[in-house]
Structures are given as C-alpha cells and as structure tokens.
C-alpha cells in the first residue's frame, strides 16, 4: 500500500506521522517505530507506534549516536539500543534532511537495511508540508505541481489522483475538484477522481472530445476560466452544479 493516501486523510502533521509510523512497521516487519525530526535544538522525538512513550523518549539519548550517523551519512545504520536490535534510516531528500526513523526489532533482522521505506516516508511528509504551506499562490502551485509530477513515476495512480483533488480543494477552497483522463479508444474524458460527496457527481458520464468545457479545453489545449458554470451553455451537469 502507498503512503500517498495518508497525506489527504491526515488533518494535521501529528496524525500523518502516526500513519507513517504504522505503515513503516507493517512494511519493514519491525516491532516498534520511533520518529525523530529536526527542530529547535536538533533532532526532536515525535511519537511513533510505541505505546510506552516514556520508554521511547528515554532511549532517545542512547540512539543519538546512531541517529547522527544516519543523518550525517544519509545511509541506513544498524546497531543496538539496550541490547535490542534496531535500524536507523534517514528521512532525507536531495536537498534537505527532515530527521530519522528508528526501527526496533524483537530479533536481529536478516539482510541489508533498505532506504526505500524511509524514502517513501520522506516523500509523504515533504509533500504534506509543502501543501500546508499556503502562504502564497506560488507555494500552492509548487505543491500541486510536485504531486502531479509523481503520477508518471508511481504505480498508485488512483491514490495520487485522489490526493490531487483533495489537496487542491482543501488548499484553494474549492467546493468540487475533479480529474478526468482521456480514454483513447472511446475518445472521451472519463472521470477518475473527485472529492465531491454527491453520489451522482461521482458517477458523472464521460465527456466526448469537444463537448462541454473540459472537452473543449482538451481539444484546443488552452485553459478556460468560467465564472459561473450554471450559466455556461457548454457545461455538462448544471443540475449537479446547483446542488453542490
């Protein structure tokens, strides 16, 4: 399962971190996950999957060396904490270091540690923070562009499209956002994602090329801004627009 759907389902960063920690535990087969993110004073503990938060905080000092090593080398590090095997993975991208993930195991894991789970976690957290930074239209556009660019590189197309419509609606304040993709055989735009709650809206029919506003945009390749779709004769679905 991809972490992308967790981005738009999370109401805040703490909730997202909880989802990330649970995903990492399931993905890696470890018993516990601790998260440490950079903030004031360096790496700061953020609650993960461990029910005993006090224990997680107390062992953070013992993990500092491993955490700093993983952050400094940007490579996974293996070690022990209180005689318990663990792996520390960096949460980093090309130009930034967000923190580290600590995977705690009941038994020493077999094989070399992989950075892939942490890469997925980094991308989810980075995209969430980018989308949350809505102080300017430029930052919003940058966040949406980044989401769009992942579509061609991810096997989770449906989740990315849902992420795109929910993020756009939340950050821009739109009532309804939809994504239609071209069905080349039918030569029609098929609805693939929407955050509209109305069932009829979720089941809107395909739009032929040149039909309605969306069909015209695809044919001409030019963007169109409509101030009121209910008064636009080319728009398909005036009744649903009024209900929304």
C-alpha positions as CSV (number, residue, x, y, z in Angstrom):
1,X,0.0,0.0,0.0
2,X,1.2,3.5,-0.7
3,X,1.6,6.3,1.8
4,X,0.2,8.9,-0.6
5,X,-3.4,8.4,0.5
6,X,-2.4,9.2,4.1
7,X,-1.5,12.8,3.1
8,X,-5.0,14.0,2.3
9,X,-6.6,11.8,5.0
10,X,-4.5,13.4,7.7
11,X,-5.9,16.5,9.3
12,X,-2.5,17.6,10.8
13,X,1.1,16.6,10.9
14,X,0.9,14.5,14.1
15,X,-1.8,12.4,12.5
16,X,0.3,11.9,9.4
17,X,3.3,10.9,11.5
18,X,1.2,8.3,13.2
19,X,0.1,6.9,9.8
20,X,3.7,6.9,8.6
21,X,4.9,5.1,11.7
22,X,2.2,2.4,11.4
23,X,3.0,2.0,7.6
24,X,6.7,1.6,8.4
25,X,6.1,-1.0,11.0
26,X,3.9,-3.1,8.6
27,X,6.3,-2.5,5.7
28,X,9.5,-3.5,7.5
29,X,8.2,-6.1,9.9
30,X,9.7,-4.4,12.9
31,X,8.0,-4.3,16.3
32,X,8.2,-0.6,17.0
33,X,8.9,2.7,15.2
34,X,10.2,5.9,16.6
35,X,10.4,9.2,14.7
36,X,12.9,12.0,15.3
37,X,12.6,15.2,13.3
38,X,14.8,18.2,13.1
39,X,13.6,21.2,15.0
40,X,14.8,23.6,17.7
41,X,17.9,22.1,19.3
42,X,18.4,19.4,16.7
43,X,16.6,16.0,16.5
44,X,13.4,16.0,18.5
45,X,11.4,12.9,19.4
46,X,8.0,12.6,17.8
47,X,5.6,9.8,18.9
48,X,5.6,6.7,16.7
49,X,3.9,3.3,17.3
50,X,5.3,2.6,20.8
51,X,2.6,2.6,23.4
52,X,5.1,3.5,26.1
53,X,6.1,7.0,25.0
54,X,8.3,7.4,28.1
55,X,10.4,4.4,27.1
56,X,10.8,5.8,23.6
57,X,11.9,9.2,25.0
58,X,14.4,7.6,27.5
59,X,16.2,5.6,24.8
60,X,16.5,8.6,22.5
61,X,19.7,9.6,24.2
62,X,21.2,6.2,23.6
63,X,20.2,6.4,19.9
64,X,21.7,9.8,19.4
65,X,25.0,8.5,18.1
66,X,23.3,6.1,15.6
67,X,20.8,8.9,14.6
68,X,23.5,11.4,14.0
69,X,25.5,8.8,12.0
70,X,22.5,8.0,9.8
71,X,21.7,11.7,9.3
72,X,25.4,12.6,8.5
73,X,26.0,9.8,6.0
74,X,22.4,9.8,4.6
75,X,22.6,6.0,4.8
76,X,20.8,3.3,7.0
77,X,22.7,2.4,10.1
78,X,22.3,-0.8,12.2
79,X,23.0,-1.1,15.9
80,X,21.6,-2.0,19.3
81,X,19.8,0.0,21.9
82,X,19.6,-1.6,25.4
83,X,20.6,-4.8,23.7
84,X,17.6,-4.6,21.4
85,X,18.5,-4.6,17.6
86,X,17.5,-1.5,15.7
87,X,17.9,0.2,12.3
88,X,18.1,3.9,11.8
89,X,17.0,5.3,8.4
90,X,17.5,8.9,7.3
91,X,14.4,10.9,6.3
92,X,16.0,12.9,3.5
93,X,15.7,14.2,0.0
94,X,18.1,15.6,-2.5
95,X,18.5,19.0,-0.7
96,X,17.0,18.5,2.8
97,X,17.2,16.3,5.9
98,X,14.0,16.0,7.9
99,X,15.1,13.6,10.5
100,X,15.5,9.8,11.1
101,X,13.3,6.8,11.5
102,X,14.2,4.2,14.2
103,X,13.0,0.7,13.6
104,X,13.2,-1.5,16.6
105,X,13.1,-5.3,16.2
106,X,12.5,-8.3,18.5
107,X,15.2,-10.2,16.8
108,X,18.1,-9.0,14.6
109,X,16.8,-8.6,11.1
110,X,18.2,-10.5,8.2
111,X,19.7,-8.9,5.2
112,X,21.0,-5.4,4.4
113,X,18.8,-2.5,5.5
114,X,16.9,-0.7,2.7
115,X,16.4,3.0,2.5
116,X,13.2,2.6,0.4
117,X,10.7,2.7,3.3
118,X,12.2,5.9,4.6
119,X,12.3,7.4,1.1
120,X,8.5,6.8,0.9
121,X,8.0,8.3,4.4
122,X,10.1,11.3,3.5
123,X,8.1,12.0,0.3
124,X,4.8,11.8,2.2
125,X,6.0,14.2,4.9
126,X,7.6,16.6,2.4
127,X,4.5,16.8,0.2
128,X,2.3,17.3,3.2
129,X,4.4,20.2,4.5
130,X,4.6,21.7,1.0
131,X,0.8,21.6,0.6
132,X,0.3,23.0,4.1
133,X,2.5,26.0,3.3
134,X,-0.3,28.0,1.7
135,X,1.1,31.5,2.4
136,X,1.2,32.3,-1.3
137,X,-0.3,31.1,-4.5
138,X,3.2,30.3,-5.7
139,X,3.7,27.8,-2.9
140,X,0.3,26.2,-3.6
141,X,1.1,25.8,-7.2
142,X,4.5,24.4,-6.4
143,X,3.0,21.8,-4.1
144,X,0.3,20.8,-6.7
145,X,3.0,20.6,-9.4
146,X,5.1,18.3,-7.3
147,X,2.1,16.0,-6.7
148,X,1.3,15.9,-10.5
149,X,4.9,15.0,-11.4
150,X,4.7,11.9,-9.3
151,X,1.9,10.4,-11.3
152,X,4.2,9.1,-14.1
153,X,6.6,7.5,-11.6
154,X,4.2,5.8,-9.3
155,X,2.1,2.6,-9.6
156,X,-0.5,4.1,-7.3
157,X,-2.4,6.2,-9.8
158,X,-5.7,6.2,-8.1
159,X,-4.3,7.3,-4.8
160,X,-2.3,10.1,-6.4
161,X,-5.4,11.4,-8.2
162,X,-7.4,11.3,-5.0
163,X,-4.6,13.1,-3.3
164,X,-4.5,15.7,-6.0
165,X,-8.3,16.5,-5.9
166,X,-8.4,16.6,-2.1
167,X,-5.3,18.7,-1.8
168,X,-6.5,21.2,-4.4
169,X,-9.9,21.5,-2.8
170,X,-8.5,22.0,0.7
171,X,-5.8,24.4,-0.1
172,X,-7.6,26.5,-2.6
173,X,-11.1,26.4,-1.0
174,X,-12.9,24.8,-4.0
175,X,-16.2,23.0,-3.5
176,X,-15.6,20.4,-6.2
177,X,-12.5,19.3,-7.9
178,X,-12.4,16.5,-10.5
179,X,-9.8,14.8,-12.6
180,X,-10.7,13.4,-16.0
181,X,-8.4,11.3,-18.1
182,X,-8.6,10.6,-21.8
183,X,-9.8,7.2,-22.9
184,X,-8.1,7.0,-26.2
185,X,-10.3,4.2,-27.5
186,X,-13.5,5.9,-26.7
187,X,-12.1,9.4,-27.4
188,X,-13.7,10.6,-24.3
189,X,-12.7,12.1,-20.9
190,X,-13.5,9.7,-18.1
191,X,-14.0,10.8,-14.5
192,X,-11.2,9.2,-12.4
193,X,-11.2,11.2,-9.2
194,X,-13.3,13.7,-7.3
195,X,-13.8,14.8,-3.7
196,X,-17.5,15.7,-4.3
197,X,-19.7,13.9,-1.8
198,X,-22.8,13.7,-4.1
199,X,-23.1,10.2,-5.4
200,X,-24.5,11.4,-8.8
201,X,-21.4,13.6,-9.2
202,X,-19.1,10.7,-8.6
203,X,-20.9,8.8,-11.4
204,X,-20.9,11.6,-14.0
205,X,-20.8,10.3,-17.5
206,X,-17.8,10.5,-19.8
207,X,-17.4,13.7,-21.9
208,X,-16.7,13.5,-25.6
209,X,-13.8,15.5,-27.1
210,X,-15.0,19.0,-28.0
211,X,-18.0,18.6,-25.7
212,X,-18.5,20.7,-22.6
213,X,-15.8,22.9,-21.1
214,X,-13.4,20.1,-20.3
215,X,-13.7,18.5,-23.8
216,X,-13.1,21.9,-25.4
217,X,-10.0,22.5,-23.3
218,X,-8.5,19.2,-24.3
219,X,-9.2,19.8,-28.0
220,X,-7.8,23.3,-28.1
221,X,-5.0,22.8,-25.5
222,X,-5.9,26.2,-24.0
223,X,-7.1,26.8,-20.4
224,X,-10.5,28.2,-19.8
225,X,-11.9,30.2,-16.8
226,X,-15.6,30.2,-16.2
227,X,-17.0,32.5,-13.5
228,X,-20.4,30.6,-13.3
229,X,-20.8,27.1,-14.8
230,X,-24.5,27.2,-14.2
231,X,-24.8,30.0,-16.8
232,X,-22.4,28.5,-19.3
233,X,-24.4,26.7,-22.0
234,X,-21.5,24.3,-22.8
235,X,-21.2,23.0,-19.3
236,X,-22.5,19.4,-18.7
237,X,-24.2,18.9,-15.4
238,X,-26.0,22.2,-14.5
239,X,-28.3,20.3,-12.1
240,X,-25.4,18.8,-10.1
241,X,-23.6,22.1,-10.0
242,X,-26.6,23.7,-8.4
243,X,-26.8,21.0,-5.8
244,X,-23.1,21.5,-4.9
